[in-house]
Amino acid sequence: MASTAAGKQRIPKVAKVKNKAPAEIQITAEQLLREAKERELELLPPPPKQKITDKEELNDYKLRKRKAFEDNIRKNRTVISNWIKYAQWEESLEEVQRSRSIYERALDVEHRNVTLWLKYAEMEMKNRQINHARNIWDRAITILPRANQFWYDWHCVSETNSNLIECFQMNCSISYYVKNWIKYARFEERHGYIAHSRKVYERAVEFFGEDHIEENLFVAFAKFEETQKEFERARVIYKYSLDRIPKQEAQELFKHYTMFEKKFGDRRGIEDVIVSKRRFQYEEEVKANPHNYDAWFDYLRLVENDADPDTVRDVYERAIANIPPIQEKRHWRRYIYLWINYALYEELEVKDPERTRQVYQACLDLIPHKKVTSAKLSCETGMAIGKCPKNKLLKGYIELELQLREFDRCRKLYEKYLEFSPENCTTWIKFAELETILGDSERARAIFELAIGQPRLDMPEVLWKSYIDFEIEQEEYENTRNLYKRLLQRTQHVKVWISSAKFELSVEDPERLQRCRQVFEEANKSLRNCEQKEERLLLLESWRDFEREFGSDATIERVRKLLPEKVKKRRKLTAEDGSDAGWEEYYDYIFPEDAANQPNRKLLAMVKLWKKQQIEEDAPETAPEEEETSTAAGKQAASPDTDTNAAQEHKPEITYDDRDDEGSSSSSSESDSRGEDGGEKESKPSEDVQKD
């Protein structure tokens, strides 16, 4: 039994039908199908939907699907449907580059499959890849020129997408037929039928018309005429084709035309070829970037030299049609120059003033004056001052009116300028200079008075100087003195005092020296409380030079006593965090009245001098041993009140520390004996003090 069970499979018994009579109710196959449909017995439950929540799951999904597609392709590479499904799935994921790669792999396997080419081209057109689709049609028709499906589909595309037909133009089919026409013409030429060959070329040009011009046809036609020594006919063919074929498709035509002119043309013909080539280059540049105004300028210069006015105007209109996208001057500056050049061309070359006026008016209407204004354009038209006044615009307009000797208009423009910018001192000065040139000194003086009365000025010192120079030129010396007094009420600057003294000295008056000396004395009193001691020193030095030239010994000595002493001091520095940053040396000036307020200054200076002398006397008695010398030097360096280091012993002045009291910050003054009055005789000044 075991062997039987192991060796043979048991066959189940079939149930025997006892009643073989037909059933009362017969069920047909149609009823069975209807019942199965109603009960949905044949429907399978849909596969569960997979929700992808992150990028990792998406990448896993893509990996699984691609692996499945690649496995199917590897099992049977000749099944084109697997390739198409794979490419369409990649296209559904917007992976156009992957889909294109799959189609290319499929074409390597079966390049004569019409369906594959059609699906490939359809995919490119769905994604608006016009150039890729055109390349696919070229390849397909080149490989399978007799496949009718390509022509039918292309006809449908041309009807449904009329704009695309202009881009494509069926270059592949035209090229295919052009080759046949050229072969036909060369066959006639080879057998000596020259007239028949020319007729074939002419029929080909007429057959394709201007909508489907092919450069290879014209190149072959021109070469045929060249071999027949018909150079004028060849030149006409080249020019005809260059005027009608798009520039980007005429590279070979340009090349052959240039070679033809070099061999058989004159200088003018060669220049025409070069100009045509340059025009083509400029056309490409402005087509790639219409807002490249530099390319437009080069293009316009080229056409102005060789083209007629209508052609030049056409290029100008195309150029000015490219309005800058942003209302900023750096974008509008070059654009406005296009309008200016356009107007100048109409005015100077074409001699059409009415059209020039129209160009200027159109430009002014176009420019957003509130944000962008061209001073050059506005000066040429004179219409933008009221819309958007600006410094450069007003200056240029004033210069223009001055050249035209329209002085009343200049006055109005200056008034407009000063309303726009009342703080501009240069404008006030120029306005006053204009009135001075015109001989109206009262108006010039009134302008200066208005100018110095302005609450805010950009360069008031220049304005005051111009006003003073004006009064000096008018020889109104009393007005000049009053101006200096008014200016000194506003500022006590040392240069104003010195300028006032020099003015008094320059006036031809017997009392000029006394007036000049009086100014110096008033200035010295005024600057006595000034914190800037250098300014007072500058005044005293100027006074001293004056006395040396015009004064006596007594006046020179008097000024010399007023001069300060120059001393070197030290002050403690503090860092930003409040820590000690060391000591700094600086120079200070001590005036005689300052020395009188510091009674301890001379005493401390004498003490320091005595201490220095003691150190010099003790130096020979010290032992020459290095240890004792170093120890003594260390002690001397450690003392804060003595200057015992070798570098300071030989200095010509005494260094004072701010650690001392106020009297210690100054050196000894000059000796001045009080004479026979019985007054106390002061000590001589220390040699260590440097006098200026």
C-alpha positions in Angstrom: 0.0 0.0 0.0 2.8 2.4 0.8 4.5 1.7 -2.5 1.3 2.1 -4.3 0.6 5.5 -2.6 4.1 6.6 -3.3 4.2 5.5 -6.9 0.7 6.3 -8.1 -1.6 9.2 -7.5 -5.1 8.3 -6.5 -7.8 9.4 -8.9 -11.0 10.6 -7.3 -14.2 8.9 -8.2 -16.6 10.8 -10.4 -20.2 11.1 -9.1 -22.7 9.2 -11.2 -25.7 11.1 -12.4 -28.7 9.0 -11.8 -31.3 11.3 -13.4 -30.2 12.2 -16.9 -33.4 13.9 -17.9 -33.3 17.6 -18.8 -34.0 20.0 -16.0 -37.3 21.9 -16.0 -35.6 25.3 -15.9 -32.9 25.6 -18.5 -30.0 28.0 -17.8 -28.2 29.4 -20.7 -24.7 30.7 -20.9 -26.0 34.3 -21.4 -27.8 34.0 -18.0 -24.7 32.7 -16.3 -22.7 35.7 -17.6 -25.4 38.1 -16.6 -25.6 36.7 -13.1 -21.8 36.8 -12.8 -21.8 40.4 -13.8 -24.6 41.3 -11.4 -22.8 39.6 -8.5 -19.4 40.9 -9.7 -17.9 37.5 -9.4 -15.3 38.2 -12.1 -14.1 41.5 -10.6 -10.9 41.4 -8.7 -10.3 43.9 -5.9 -8.1 46.8 -7.0 -4.5 46.7 -5.7 -4.0 48.8 -2.6 -3.0 52.4 -3.1 0.5 53.3 -2.0 1.0 56.7 -0.6 4.5 58.1 -0.9 5.2 60.6 2.0 8.8 61.4 1.6 11.6 61.5 -0.9 13.2 58.3 0.2 10.0 56.3 -0.4 9.8 57.9 -3.8 13.3 57.0 -4.7 12.7 53.4 -3.6 9.5 53.3 -5.7 11.5 54.6 -8.8 14.2 52.0 -8.2 11.8 49.1 -8.0 9.9 50.2 -11.2 13.1 50.8 -13.1 14.5 47.5 -12.1 11.3 45.8 -13.3 11.5 47.6 -16.6 15.2 46.8 -17.1 14.5 43.1 -16.3 11.8 43.0 -18.9 14.1 44.6 -21.5 16.9 42.3 -20.6 14.7 39.2 -21.1 13.6 40.2 -24.6 15.2 43.3 -26.2 13.3 43.0 -29.4 9.9 43.7 -27.8 9.5 47.4 -28.6 6.4 47.7 -26.4 8.6 47.2 -23.3 10.8 50.1 -24.3 7.9 52.4 -25.1 6.2 51.6 -21.7 9.5 52.3 -19.9 10.0 55.6 -21.7 6.3 56.7 -21.1 6.7 55.9 -17.4 9.8 58.1 -17.2 7.9 60.8 -19.1 5.1 60.6 -16.6 7.6 61.4 -13.9 8.8 64.4 -15.9 12.1 62.8 -16.4 12.4 63.9 -20.0 16.1 63.3 -20.3 15.7 59.6 -19.1 12.8 59.1 -21.4 14.9 60.4 -24.3 17.8 58.1 -23.3 15.4 55.1 -23.3 14.1 56.0 -26.8 17.7 56.3 -28.1 18.6 52.9 -26.6 15.5 51.4 -28.3 16.5 52.9 -31.7 19.9 51.2 -31.3 18.0 47.9 -31.1 15.4 48.6 -33.8 15.8 51.8 -35.8 13.4 50.8 -38.5 10.4 50.6 -36.2 7.9 53.4 -37.3 5.9 53.3 -34.1 9.1 53.9 -32.0 9.9 57.0 -34.1 6.4 58.3 -33.8 6.2 57.9 -30.0 9.6 59.5 -29.6 8.6 62.6 -31.7 5.3 62.7 -29.9 7.1 62.8 -26.5 9.3 65.7 -27.6 6.4 67.7 -28.9 4.3 67.2 -25.7 7.2 68.7 -23.7 7.6 71.5 -26.2 11.1 70.5 -27.2 10.8 71.9 -30.6 14.5 71.5 -31.7 14.6 67.9 -30.5 11.4 67.0 -32.3 12.7 68.6 -35.5 15.9 66.5 -35.2 13.9 63.4 -34.7 11.8 64.1 -37.8 15.0 64.7 -39.8 16.5 61.4 -38.7 13.3 59.5 -39.2 12.7 60.7 -42.8 16.3 60.3 -43.7 16.3 56.7 -42.6 12.7 55.8 -43.6 11.8 58.2 -46.4 9.0 56.0 -47.7 7.2 55.6 -44.4 3.8 57.2 -45.1 2.9 57.5 -41.5 5.5 60.1 -40.9 4.1 62.3 -43.7 0.5 61.8 -42.4 1.4 62.7 -38.8 3.4 65.7 -40.0 0.4 66.9 -41.9 -1.8 66.7 -38.8 0.8 68.6 -36.8 0.9 71.3 -39.3 -2.9 71.7 -39.3 -3.3 71.7 -35.5 -0.2 73.7 -34.7 0.1 76.3 -37.4 2.7 78.2 -35.5 5.0 75.2 -35.3 5.1 74.7 -39.1 7.0 78.0 -39.4 9.6 76.7 -37.1 10.0 73.3 -38.7 9.2 73.9 -42.4 9.9 70.3 -43.2 13.6 70.8 -43.7 14.2 67.1 -44.0 11.8 66.6 -46.9 13.0 69.7 -48.7 16.6 68.7 -48.4 15.7 65.2 -49.7 14.1 66.7 -52.8 16.7 69.4 -53.4 19.4 66.8 -53.7 17.4 65.1 -56.5 17.0 68.5 -58.4 20.7 69.1 -58.1 21.5 65.6 -59.4 19.2 66.2 -62.3 20.9 69.5 -63.2 24.4 68.1 -62.9 23.4 65.2 -65.1 22.4 67.6 -67.8 25.5 69.6 -67.3 27.7 66.6 -67.4 26.3 65.6 -70.8 26.8 69.0 -72.2 23.3 70.3 -72.1 24.1 73.7 -70.4 20.8 75.4 -71.3 18.8 72.4 -70.0 20.8 72.4 -66.8 20.1 76.1 -66.2 16.5 75.4 -66.9 16.4 72.7 -64.2 17.9 75.0 -61.6 15.4 77.7 -62.5 12.5 75.2 -62.3 13.8 74.1 -58.9 13.9 77.6 -57.5 10.4 78.2 -58.9 9.1 74.9 -57.5 10.3 75.5 -53.9 9.3 79.2 -53.9 10.3 81.7 -51.2 8.7 79.7 -48.4 11.0 76.7 -48.7 14.3 78.2 -49.9 17.3 75.9 -49.5 20.8 77.3 -49.5 22.3 74.2 -51.1 20.2 74.8 -54.2 21.4 78.4 -54.6 25.1 77.5 -53.9 24.9 74.8 -56.6 23.2 77.2 -59.0 25.7 80.0 -58.4 28.7 77.5 -58.8 27.2 76.4 -62.1 27.0 79.9 -63.4 30.6 80.5 -62.1 31.9 77.6 -64.1 30.1 79.0 -67.2 31.9 82.4 -66.7 28.6 84.1 -66.0 29.9 86.1 -63.0 27.1 88.7 -62.9 24.5 86.0 -63.0 26.3 84.2 -60.1 26.4 87.5 -58.1 22.7 88.1 -58.6 21.9 84.6 -57.4 24.0 85.0 -54.3 22.4 88.4 -53.5 18.9 87.1 -54.2 19.4 84.1 -51.9 21.0 86.2 -49.1 18.1 88.6 -49.1 15.5 85.8 -48.7 17.2 83.0 -46.6 17.2 83.5 -42.8 20.6 84.6 -41.7 21.1 81.7 -39.3 20.6 79.3 -42.1 22.9 81.0 -44.6 26.4 80.3 -43.1 27.6 78.2 -46.1 26.1 80.7 -48.5 28.0 83.6 -46.9 31.2 81.6 -47.1 30.8 80.8 -50.8 29.8 84.3 -51.6 32.9 85.8 -49.9 35.1 83.4 -51.8 33.4 84.3 -55.1 33.9 88.1 -54.5 37.5 87.6 -53.5 38.1 85.8 -56.8 36.0 87.7 -59.3 34.8 90.9 -57.5 36.2 94.4 -57.0 36.9 96.2 -53.7 33.4 97.5 -53.4 32.0 94.0 -53.8 34.3 92.6 -51.1 33.2 95.4 -48.7 29.6 94.6 -49.4 30.1 91.0 -48.5 31.9 92.0 -45.3 29.2 94.5 -44.4 26.5 91.9 -45.0 28.3 89.4 -42.7 28.7 92.0 -40.0 25.0 92.9 -40.3 24.2 89.3 -39.9 26.4 89.1 -36.7 24.7 92.2 -35.3 21.3 90.8 -36.1 22.1 87.7 -34.1 23.4 89.7 -31.1 20.3 92.0 -30.9 18.0 89.0 -31.4 19.7 87.1 -28.6 19.5 90.2 -26.3 17.3 93.0 -27.5 18.4 95.2 -24.5 22.0 95.1 -25.5 22.2 98.7 -26.5 25.9 98.6 -27.3 25.2 96.1 -30.0 22.5 98.4 -31.3 24.9 101.3 -31.5 27.4 99.2 -33.5 24.7 98.1 -35.8 23.4 101.6 -36.3 26.9 102.9 -37.1 27.2 100.2 -39.7 23.9 100.9 -41.5 24.3 104.7 -41.3 27.4 104.4 -43.5 26.0 102.1 -46.2 22.2 102.0 -46.1 19.5 104.4 -47.3 17.5 106.5 -44.8 14.5 104.2 -44.7 16.7 101.3 -43.7 18.4 103.3 -41.0 15.1 104.6 -39.7 13.8 101.0 -39.5 16.8 99.9 -37.5 16.4 102.9 -35.2 12.7 102.1 -34.6 13.6 98.5 -33.8 16.2 99.7 -31.3 14.1 102.3 -29.5 11.2 99.7 -29.2 13.2 97.8 -26.6 12.3 99.9 -23.5 14.3 99.2 -20.3 12.3 96.9 -18.0 13.3 98.8 -14.8 12.9 102.5 -14.2 16.4 103.1 -13.0 18.8 105.5 -14.6 21.6 103.0 -15.1 19.3 101.0 -17.4 17.9 104.1 -19.1 21.2 106.0 -19.7 22.2 104.0 -22.8 18.7 103.8 -24.1 18.2 107.6 -24.1 21.4 107.9 -26.2 19.6 105.9 -28.9 17.0 108.6 -29.1 19.6 111.3 -29.2 21.5 109.7 -32.0 18.3 109.1 -33.8 17.4 112.8 -33.6 20.9 113.9 -34.6 20.8 111.6 -37.6 17.5 113.2 -38.7 18.8 116.7 -38.1 22.4 116.4 -39.6 22.2 113.6 -42.2 18.7 113.7 -43.5 18.1 117.4 -42.9 14.6 116.9 -41.7 13.9 119.3 -38.7 10.2 118.4 -38.4 11.0 114.7 -38.0 13.8 115.7 -35.6 11.3 117.6 -33.5 9.0 114.6 -33.5 11.8 112.3 -32.3 12.6 114.6 -29.4 9.0 114.9 -28.4 8.4 111.2 -28.5 11.4 110.6 -26.3 10.3 113.2 -23.7 6.8 111.6 -23.6 8.3 108.2 -23.1 10.8 109.0 -20.3 9.5 108.7 -16.7 10.7 112.1 -15.5 9.9 111.5 -11.9 12.4 108.7 -11.7 14.7 109.1 -14.7 15.8 112.4 -16.4 18.5 112.9 -19.0 20.3 116.3 -18.5 21.8 116.1 -22.1 18.4 115.4 -23.7 16.7 118.0 -21.6 19.3 120.7 -22.5 18.8 120.0 -26.2 15.0 120.3 -25.8 14.7 122.7 -22.8 11.4 121.2 -21.6 12.3 119.1 -18.6 13.3 121.8 -16.0 9.7 122.2 -14.8 9.2 118.4 -14.7 12.3 117.3 -12.9 15.0 120.0 -12.1 18.4 118.7 -11.3 21.9 120.2 -10.9 23.4 118.9 -14.1 20.4 119.9 -16.1 20.3 123.4 -14.8 24.0 124.0 -15.2 23.9 122.8 -18.8 21.0 124.9 -19.6 22.6 128.0 -18.1 25.8 127.4 -20.0 23.7 127.1 -23.2 22.0 130.4 -22.5 25.3 132.1 -21.7 26.7 131.0 -25.0 23.7 132.5 -26.7 24.1 135.7 -24.7 20.5 135.5 -23.3 21.3 137.1 -19.9 17.7 137.7 -18.9 17.0 134.0 -19.4 20.2 133.2 -17.4 18.8 135.3 -14.5 15.5 133.4 -14.5 17.4 130.1 -14.7 19.6 131.1 -11.7 16.5 132.0 -9.7 14.9 128.7 -10.6 18.2 126.9 -9.6 18.3 128.7 -6.2 14.7 127.9 -5.5 15.5 124.2 -6.2 18.8 124.2 -4.2 19.2 127.3 -2.0 22.1 125.7 -0.1 24.4 125.5 -3.1 27.1 128.2 -2.6 28.6 127.7 -6.0 25.3 128.8 -7.6 25.1 131.9 -5.5 28.7 132.8 -6.4 28.1 132.2 -10.1 25.0 134.3 -10.1 26.8 137.2 -8.4 29.7 136.9 -10.8 27.2 137.2 -13.7 25.8 140.4 -12.3 29.3 141.7 -11.8 30.3 141.0 -15.4 27.1 142.8 -16.5 28.2 145.8 -14.4 25.4 145.7 -11.9 27.3 145.6 -8.6 24.3 146.5 -6.5 22.5 143.3 -7.7 25.6 141.3 -7.1 25.9 142.7 -3.5 22.2 141.9 -2.9 22.7 138.4 -4.1 25.6 137.9 -1.7 23.6 139.3 1.1 20.8 136.9 0.4 23.3 134.0 0.2 24.9 134.6 3.5 21.5 135.0 5.1 20.5 131.4 4.2 20.1 129.1 7.2 22.0 126.2 5.6 24.9 126.4 3.2 27.2 123.6 1.9 30.4 125.8 1.7 29.9 129.0 3.7 33.6 129.8 3.9 33.9 129.9 0.1 30.8 132.2 -0.1 32.2 134.6 2.5 35.6 134.7 0.8 33.9 135.4 -2.6 31.8 138.2 -1.0 35.0 139.7 0.6 36.9 139.5 -2.7 34.0 141.2 -4.5 34.1 144.1 -2.1 37.9 144.4 -2.4 37.6 144.4 -6.2 35.0 147.2 -5.9 37.5 149.0 -3.5 34.8 149.3 -0.9 37.2 148.8 2.0 34.7 149.9 4.7 32.3 147.3 3.5 35.1 144.8 3.6 35.9 145.7 7.2 32.2 145.3 8.2 32.1 141.9 6.4 35.1 140.7 8.5 33.4 141.9 11.7 30.2 140.1 10.8 32.1 137.0 9.9 34.1 137.1 13.2 30.9 137.3 15.1 30.0 133.9 13.6 33.4 132.2 13.8 36.7 132.9 15.6 38.8 130.9 13.3 42.4 131.9 13.2 42.5 132.1 9.4 39.8 134.7 9.4 41.8 136.9 11.8 45.0 136.5 9.7 43.0 137.2 6.5 41.6 140.4 8.1 45.1 141.5 9.1 46.5 140.9 5.6 43.6 142.9 4.2 44.4 145.9 6.4 48.0 145.6 5.4 47.2 145.6 1.7 45.1 148.8 1.9 47.0 151.8 0.8 46.5 153.9 3.9 49.0 155.7 6.2 47.4 153.9 9.2 47.5 150.4 7.6 50.3 149.2 10.0 48.5 150.4 13.0 45.2 148.8 11.8 47.0 145.5 11.0 48.7 145.5 14.5 45.3 146.2 16.1 43.7 143.2 14.4 46.5 141.0 15.7 46.0 142.3 19.2 42.3 141.7 19.1 42.8 138.2 17.7 45.3 137.4 20.4 42.8 138.5 23.1 40.0 136.6 21.5 42.0 133.3 21.1 43.4 133.5 24.6 40.7 131.2 25.9 40.8 129.0 22.9 41.4 125.3 23.6 43.3 124.8 20.3 46.7 126.2 21.3 48.1 125.5 17.8 45.7 128.1 16.3 46.9 130.8 18.7 50.5 129.8 18.0 49.8 130.2 14.3 48.5 133.7 14.9 51.5 134.7 17.0 53.9 133.4 14.4 52.1 135.4 11.7 52.2 138.5 13.9 55.9 137.9 14.5 56.6 137.7 10.8 54.7 141.0 10.3 56.7 142.7 13.0 59.9 141.5 11.6 59.1 143.0 8.2 57.4 146.2 9.3 57.9 146.6 13.1 60.7 147.8 15.4 62.8 145.9 17.9 60.5 146.8 20.7 57.4 145.4 18.9 59.4 142.3 17.9 60.4 141.8 21.5 56.9 142.3 22.7 55.5 139.6 20.3 58.4 137.3 21.3 57.4 137.4 24.9 53.9 136.3 23.9 55.2 133.2 22.2 54.7 129.9 24.1 57.2 127.4 25.2 57.1 123.9 23.7 57.4 121.2 26.3 57.1 117.4 26.2 54.7 115.8 28.6 53.6 112.3 29.4 50.0 111.2 30.1 48.6 108.0 31.2 46.6 106.0 28.7 43.5 103.9 29.5 42.2 101.0 27.4 38.6 100.6 26.4 38.1 98.1 29.3 39.4 100.6 31.8 42.8 98.9 32.3 46.1 100.7 32.2 47.5 101.0 28.7 50.8 102.7 29.6 52.1 106.2 29.0 52.1 108.4 26.0 54.4 111.3 25.2 53.0 114.5 23.6 53.9 118.2 23.1 52.2 121.0 24.8 52.5 124.8 24.5 52.7 126.9 27.7 51.9 130.6 27.2 53.3 133.3 29.6 49.9 133.8 31.3 49.6 130.1 31.8 53.0 130.0 33.5 52.0 132.9 35.9 49.0 130.8 37.0 51.3 127.8 37.9 53.7 129.1 40.7 55.1 125.7 41.5 56.2 125.0 37.9 59.6 126.7 38.2 60.3 125.3 41.6 59.7 121.7 40.5 61.8 122.2 37.4 64.7 123.4 39.6 64.3 120.4 41.8 64.5 118.0 38.9 67.5 119.9 37.5 69.3 119.6 40.9 68.5 115.9 41.1 69.9 115.4 37.6 73.1 117.2 38.7 73.4 115.0 41.7 73.1 111.9 39.6 75.8 113.1 37.3 78.2 113.9 40.2 77.6 110.5 41.8 78.2 108.6 38.6 82.1 108.6 38.7 82.1 107.4 42.3 80.1 104.3 41.7 81.9 101.0 41.4 82.4 99.7 37.9 81.1 96.3 38.8 78.3 95.1 36.6 76.1 93.8 39.4 76.1 97.1 41.3 75.6 99.1 38.1 72.6 97.0 37.1 71.2 97.2 40.6 71.6 101.0 40.6 70.0 101.2 37.2 67.2 99.1 38.4 66.6 101.4 41.3 66.7 104.5 39.2 64.3 102.9 36.7 61.9 102.0 39.5 61.7 105.5 40.8 58.7 107.3 39.2 59.8 110.8 40.0 63.3 110.7 38.4 64.5 110.4 34.8 67.6 108.3 35.4 67.6 106.0 32.4 70.3 106.5 29.9 67.9 107.4 27.1 66.4 110.3 29.1 69.6 111.7 30.6 70.8 113.0 27.3 67.4 114.4 26.0 67.4 118.1 25.6 64.1 118.6 27.5 62.6 117.5 30.7 59.7 115.0 30.5 56.8 115.8 32.8 54.3 113.3 34.2 50.7 114.0 34.7 51.1 112.3 38.1 52.5 115.6 39.5 50.3 118.4 40.4 49.4 121.2 38.0 52.7 123.0 38.5 54.7 120.0 37.6 53.3 119.8 34.1 55.2 122.9 32.9 58.9 123.8 32.5 60.7 126.8 33.7 60.0 130.0 31.9 62.4 132.5 30.4 64.3 134.7 32.8 63.1 138.2 33.0 64.7 140.5 35.5 62.6 142.9 37.3 65.5 145.4 37.3 66.1 147.9 39.9 62.5 147.8 41.3 63.7 145.5 44.0 61.6 142.8 42.6 62.4 139.3 43.0 64.7 138.0 40.2 63.4 134.9 38.6 65.7 131.9 37.8 67.0 131.3 34.3 65.0 128.9 32.2 66.2 125.3 32.1 68.2 124.2 29.1 66.1 121.1 29.0 63.0 123.1 27.8 62.6 123.3 24.0 61.5 126.6 22.8 59.6 127.0 19.6 
